[in-house]
Amino acid sequence: MSTHTPGSDVDSDGRTELTSTGLRSPLATKALLPSIAVTSVFLFATYAALTGILLPAQVALLDEDNKIANLAIVSTVSFIFTLFAQPIVGAFSDRTRSRLGRRAPWMLIGAAVAMIFLLGLGGMQNVVWITVFWVVIQVSLNALQGPMSAIVPDRFPRSRRGMASAMVGVGTMIGAAVGTVVAGQFINNIGLGYTVFGAGVLLVTVLFVLINRDSSSVGGVIEPWSWKNFFAGFWISPTANPDFAWAFAARFFFILGYFVIAAYNLYILTDYLKLPLAEAAATAGLLAVVGVVPTLLSIVVAGWWSDKVGRRKVFIYAATVFMVIGLSMPLLMPSVTGMLIMGIINGFGFGLYMACDTALMTEVLPGDGVAAGKDLGILNVATNIPQAMSPAVAAIIIGSFGGFPALFVFAMIAVVIAALVLVPIKSVR
């Protein structure tokens, strides 16, 4: 039996191998790429619906005058509790020994718990209980997303990770559009909206696990448990692994630049453009839809092209240029038209980014990749932190620097920084 890095080669019986644990995952089948896309659609539709429409609307209906501060409180507390959810769950999934494999049990648990708490979130009548339920929901969705991310290095060789990354990107952007549009239909029945999205996530996760069965991990080598070693494993030295550290920083700033706008889209429409709440919710759905076609085009083309030429960074640099241009549109045209133009341009730029970002991340993992769940979870913290803290950051910028125009300027600066910190990465072109 040959010795090789997981996901970078295939042995004679068509399975990838984890040499230090004795575990092998099946090589990706034809169903896995579309399954990743579909599951990503439902997961990110739920994220978009909750964070972009349903949760802000629920908070606004409770206290219109203090909605920005209250949403920042809910998001900040959630950020604190979910900060390390993905790496911790990822680390546990690396060690999980079950007939379903390592990743599937955690995906199923995360989806089920999220659904249960989404059933109750709509009935919460104060910010404290909304915060409690939101924290559990966020942790649970992260418990689904983290192990699913690890499936890419588990089952795909490097030469196919660009397309795998593209499928995540396709799912993310379609999901964001679908989630925003569908959520707008529940603006007058928020509780039902939460229920629909929770049930959808659980159903698609069950189907994913059934269709893309992993090999049993029972009997795989596992190191004796040590809390000291467990927590020590979350420290990845930036000096020993500089590319990993730079990739972390790049994702952090790019996601922050994107989500400080996305998280406040509804309030940008109501407070910056002065639209009524119902009209703003419908417009938010339209904004999501107009970005889908350019996003899908750029994702598919860039995913295929980056695999063909073996380059990732240049596509992210191009994404930054498009994002800066797009983010300037509402400043030059403070109208729905300006927002629509931003949606189209940003859609194309974000598609370029999504097509190559996940592939780049899998190529800077330390060691031989046997701790892919934990390591990708750590990199996903660079998604979770800016996404979770973006409402709080946006609230500070809006309150301290003259309102929503400053928010667009901040977003442009953040994505430019993201491109600059990619430059020192040496292991990925």
C-alpha positions in Angstrom: 0.0 0.0 0.0 1.4 3.3 -1.0 2.1 6.1 1.4 0.8 9.6 0.5 -1.0 12.7 1.7 -4.7 12.3 2.1 -6.6 13.6 -0.9 -3.4 14.1 -2.9 -3.3 10.6 -4.4 -5.4 7.4 -4.7 -4.5 3.8 -3.9 -5.2 0.8 -6.1 -8.7 0.2 -4.7 -9.8 3.8 -5.5 -9.7 5.3 -2.0 -7.8 8.1 -0.4 -5.6 7.2 2.6 -4.8 8.7 6.0 -1.6 6.9 6.7 -1.0 7.9 10.3 -4.5 6.8 11.5 -5.1 3.8 9.2 -8.3 5.4 7.9 -9.4 5.7 4.3 -12.1 7.8 2.7 -13.7 6.8 -0.6 -12.6 8.7 -3.6 -15.1 11.4 -4.6 -18.0 9.9 -6.7 -19.9 11.8 -9.4 -22.6 12.6 -6.9 -20.3 14.3 -4.4 -19.7 17.6 -6.3 -23.4 18.3 -6.9 -24.2 17.1 -3.3 -21.7 19.6 -1.9 -23.4 22.3 -4.1 -26.9 21.4 -3.0 -26.0 21.2 0.7 -24.2 24.5 0.5 -27.3 26.0 -1.1 -29.5 25.1 1.8 -26.9 25.9 4.5 -26.1 29.3 3.1 -29.7 30.0 2.2 -30.4 29.6 5.9 -27.5 31.8 6.9 -28.6 34.5 4.5 -32.3 34.3 5.5 -31.5 34.4 9.2 -28.8 37.0 9.3 -30.0 39.2 6.4 -33.7 39.3 6.8 -35.5 37.3 9.5 -33.3 38.0 12.6 -32.9 41.8 11.8 -36.7 42.0 11.1 -37.5 40.2 14.4 -35.1 42.5 16.3 -36.5 45.6 14.6 -40.1 44.6 15.4 -39.2 44.3 19.1 -37.6 47.8 19.4 -37.4 49.9 16.3 -35.4 52.7 17.9 -32.7 50.4 19.3 -32.5 47.9 16.5 -28.9 48.5 15.4 -27.6 48.3 18.9 -29.7 45.2 19.8 -28.7 43.4 16.6 -25.0 44.1 17.4 -25.6 42.7 20.9 -27.1 39.5 19.6 -24.4 39.0 17.0 -21.5 39.9 19.3 -22.6 37.4 22.0 -23.1 34.8 19.4 -19.6 35.6 18.0 -18.0 35.0 21.5 -19.7 31.6 21.9 -19.2 30.4 18.3 -15.6 31.6 17.8 -14.0 28.2 18.0 -17.0 26.0 17.2 -15.7 24.8 13.9 -12.2 23.9 14.9 -13.4 22.2 18.1 -16.0 20.2 16.2 -13.5 19.6 13.4 -11.0 18.2 15.9 -13.6 15.9 17.5 -14.6 14.8 14.0 -11.0 13.9 13.2 -11.1 11.6 16.2 -14.6 10.2 15.7 -14.8 6.5 15.2 -18.2 5.3 13.9 -19.8 3.2 11.2 -20.9 6.5 9.5 -17.3 7.7 9.4 -15.8 10.8 11.0 -17.7 13.7 9.5 -21.3 12.5 9.1 -22.3 12.1 12.8 -21.4 15.8 13.5 -23.1 17.0 10.4 -26.3 15.2 11.4 -26.2 16.4 15.1 -25.5 20.0 14.0 -28.5 20.0 11.5 -30.9 18.4 14.0 -30.1 20.8 16.9 -30.3 23.8 14.6 -33.7 22.8 13.4 -35.0 22.3 17.0 -33.9 25.7 18.1 -35.1 27.4 14.9 -38.6 26.0 15.7 -38.5 28.1 18.9 -36.7 31.2 17.9 -39.7 32.9 16.3 -41.6 32.8 19.6 -38.9 34.7 21.6 -40.1 38.1 22.7 -37.0 39.7 24.2 -33.4 40.2 23.2 -32.0 37.9 25.9 -33.9 34.8 24.7 -33.3 35.7 21.1 -29.6 35.8 21.9 -29.6 32.4 23.7 -31.4 30.7 20.9 -29.3 32.4 18.3 -26.1 31.2 20.0 -27.2 27.6 19.9 -28.3 27.8 16.3 -25.0 29.4 15.2 -22.9 26.7 17.0 -25.1 24.0 15.5 -24.8 25.3 11.9 -21.0 25.6 12.4 -21.0 22.0 13.6 -22.5 21.1 10.3 -20.3 23.3 8.1 -16.9 22.5 9.7 -16.9 18.7 9.1 -18.4 19.2 5.6 -15.5 21.5 4.7 -13.1 18.7 5.7 -14.7 16.4 3.1 -12.8 18.3 0.3 -9.3 17.3 1.4 -10.6 13.9 2.6 -11.9 12.9 -0.8 -10.5 15.1 -3.6 -7.0 15.2 -5.0 -5.4 18.6 -5.3 -6.0 18.7 -9.0 -9.8 18.7 -8.4 -10.1 21.0 -5.4 -10.7 24.1 -7.6 -13.9 22.6 -8.9 -14.8 21.4 -5.3 -14.2 24.9 -4.1 -16.3 26.2 -7.0 -19.2 24.0 -5.9 -19.1 25.5 -2.4 -19.1 28.9 -4.1 -22.0 28.0 -6.3 -24.0 26.8 -3.3 -23.1 29.8 -1.3 -24.2 32.4 -3.8 -27.4 30.5 -5.0 -28.2 29.9 -1.4 -27.7 33.6 -0.5 -30.1 34.6 -3.2 -32.7 31.9 -2.6 -32.5 32.5 1.2 -33.0 36.2 0.9 -35.9 35.9 -1.6 -37.7 33.2 0.4 -37.1 34.9 3.7 -38.8 38.0 2.3 -42.0 36.0 1.9 -42.0 35.3 5.6 -41.5 38.9 6.7 -45.0 38.8 8.3 -44.6 35.3 9.7 -41.0 35.1 10.9 -41.6 32.0 13.0 -42.8 30.0 10.0 -39.7 31.2 8.1 -37.4 29.9 10.8 -39.2 26.5 10.7 -39.0 26.2 6.9 -35.2 26.8 6.8 -34.5 24.6 9.8 -36.4 21.7 8.2 -34.7 22.2 4.9 -31.2 22.1 6.4 -31.9 18.9 8.3 -33.5 17.2 5.2 -30.6 18.0 2.9 -28.0 17.0 5.4 -29.6 13.5 5.9 -29.7 13.1 2.1 -26.1 14.1 1.8 -24.9 11.5 4.3 -27.0 8.8 2.7 -25.9 9.5 -0.8 -22.2 10.1 -0.1 -21.5 7.4 2.4 -18.1 7.5 4.1 -16.0 4.5 5.1 -16.4 3.3 8.6 -13.8 4.8 10.9 -14.2 2.1 13.5 -10.9 0.5 14.3 -8.8 3.5 13.1 -5.7 4.4 15.1 -6.5 7.1 17.7 -4.1 8.8 20.1 -4.9 8.6 23.8 -7.0 11.5 24.9 -5.2 14.4 26.5 -6.8 17.8 27.1 -3.4 19.4 27.0 -2.6 18.0 23.6 -6.1 18.7 22.4 -5.9 22.4 23.1 -2.3 22.6 22.2 -3.3 21.4 18.7 -5.2 24.6 18.1 -2.0 26.6 18.1 -0.4 26.6 14.7 2.8 28.6 14.8 2.8 31.5 12.3 6.6 31.2 12.1 6.5 27.5 11.3 3.5 27.7 9.0 3.6 31.3 7.6 1.4 30.5 4.6 -1.3 29.2 6.9 -1.2 32.4 8.9 -1.3 34.6 5.8 -4.2 32.6 4.4 -6.1 33.1 7.7 -5.5 36.8 7.6 -6.6 37.1 3.9 -9.8 35.3 4.5 -10.6 37.3 7.6 -10.3 40.7 5.9 -12.1 39.7 2.7 -15.1 38.2 4.6 -15.2 41.2 6.9 -15.3 43.5 3.9 -18.1 41.5 2.4 -20.3 41.0 5.4 -20.2 44.4 7.0 -22.4 45.3 4.0 -24.3 42.1 3.7 -25.2 42.0 7.4 -26.8 45.5 7.2 -28.3 45.3 3.8 -31.8 45.5 5.2 -30.9 48.6 7.3 -29.0 50.2 4.4 -32.3 50.0 2.4 -34.5 51.3 5.2 -32.2 53.9 6.7 -29.8 54.9 3.9 -32.3 54.7 1.0 -35.4 55.3 3.2 -37.5 52.4 1.9 -40.4 50.9 4.0 -39.6 47.6 5.7 -41.7 45.4 3.4 -40.3 47.1 0.3 -36.8 46.9 1.7 -37.2 43.1 2.3 -38.4 42.6 -1.3 -35.6 44.8 -2.6 -33.0 42.8 -0.6 -34.3 39.7 -2.4 -33.9 41.4 -5.8 -30.4 42.4 -4.9 -29.5 38.8 -4.1 -31.0 37.6 -7.4 -29.3 40.0 -9.7 -25.9 38.9 -8.4 -26.5 35.2 -9.0 -25.8 35.0 -12.8 -22.5 36.9 -12.7 -21.5 34.9 -9.6 -22.2 31.5 -11.1 -20.5 32.5 -14.3 -17.3 33.6 -12.5 -17.3 30.7 -10.1 -17.6 28.0 -12.8 -15.1 29.7 -15.1 -12.6 30.5 -12.4 -12.9 27.1 -10.7 -12.1 25.3 -14.0 -9.5 27.8 -15.0 -7.6 27.8 -11.7 -7.4 24.0 -11.8 -6.1 24.1 -15.4 -3.4 26.7 -14.8 -2.6 25.6 -11.2 -3.0 29.2 -9.9 -5.3 30.5 -7.1 -4.0 33.9 -5.9 -4.4 35.8 -9.2 -8.1 35.1 -9.2 -8.5 36.5 -5.7 -6.6 39.6 -6.7 -9.0 40.1 -9.6 -11.9 39.5 -7.1 -10.6 42.4 -5.0 -10.6 44.8 -8.0 -14.3 43.9 -8.8 -15.3 44.2 -5.1 -13.8 47.7 -4.7 -15.6 48.9 -7.9 -18.8 47.4 -6.8 -18.7 48.8 -3.3 -18.2 52.3 -4.7 -21.5 52.3 -6.6 -23.8 53.1 -3.7 -21.6 56.1 -2.8 -21.7 57.4 -6.4 -25.4 56.4 -6.8 -27.2 56.3 -3.5 -30.3 54.6 -4.9 -31.7 51.2 -5.5 -30.1 51.4 -9.0 -26.7 51.9 -7.3 -27.3 49.0 -5.0 -28.3 46.8 -8.0 -25.1 47.7 -9.9 -23.1 46.9 -6.8 -24.9 43.5 -6.5 -24.0 42.6 -10.1 -20.3 43.6 -9.8 -19.8 42.3 -6.3 -21.5 39.0 -7.4 -18.9 38.5 -10.1 -16.0 39.4 -7.8 -17.2 37.3 -4.9 -17.6 34.4 -7.4 -14.0 34.7 -8.4 -13.1 34.6 -4.7 -15.2 31.6 -3.7 -14.0 29.6 -6.7 -10.4 29.6 -5.5 -10.4 30.4 -1.8 -11.4 26.9 -0.4 -8.9 25.3 -2.8 -6.1 27.7 -1.6 -7.0 26.9 2.0 -6.7 23.1 1.6 -3.2 23.7 0.0 -1.7 25.5 3.0 -2.7 23.0 5.7 0.1 22.0 8.0 1.6 18.5 8.1 0.1 15.6 6.1 -3.5 16.7 6.5 -4.7 14.0 8.9 -6.1 16.8 11.1 -7.9 18.4 8.2 -11.1 18.8 10.2 -9.4 20.8 12.9 -7.1 22.8 10.7 -9.8 23.8 8.2 -12.0 24.6 11.2 -9.3 27.0 12.4 -9.2 28.6 8.9 -13.0 28.8 9.0 -12.7 30.8 12.2 -11.4 33.5 9.8 -14.9 33.3 8.3 -16.8 33.0 11.5 -15.1 35.9 13.3 -15.7 38.6 10.7 -19.1 37.3 9.8 -20.2 37.3 13.4 -18.6 40.6 14.4 -19.6 42.5 11.3 -22.9 43.8 12.8 -21.0 45.2 15.8 -18.2 46.6 13.6 -20.8 48.1 11.3 -22.7 49.7 14.2 -19.5 51.3 15.5 -18.6 52.7 12.0 -22.1 53.9 11.3 -22.3 55.6 14.7 -18.8 57.1 14.8 -17.9 58.0 11.2 -20.9 59.6 9.6 -23.3 56.8 8.8 -23.5 54.3 5.9 -21.1 55.9 3.4 -18.3 55.2 5.9 -19.3 51.6 5.9 -18.8 51.2 2.2 -15.3 52.8 2.5 -14.4 50.5 5.3 -15.5 47.5 3.3 -13.3 48.6 0.3 -10.2 49.0 2.6 -10.8 45.5 4.2 -10.9 43.6 0.8 -7.7 45.5 -0.4 -5.9 44.4 2.8 -7.0 40.8 2.1 -5.4 40.9 -1.3 -2.2 42.4 0.1 -1.7 39.7 2.7 -1.9 37.0 0.1 1.3 38.2 -1.6 3.7 36.6 0.9 2.2 33.1 0.4 4.8 30.9 -1.3 3.4 27.4 -1.4 0.4 28.4 -3.6 0.7 30.4 -6.8 
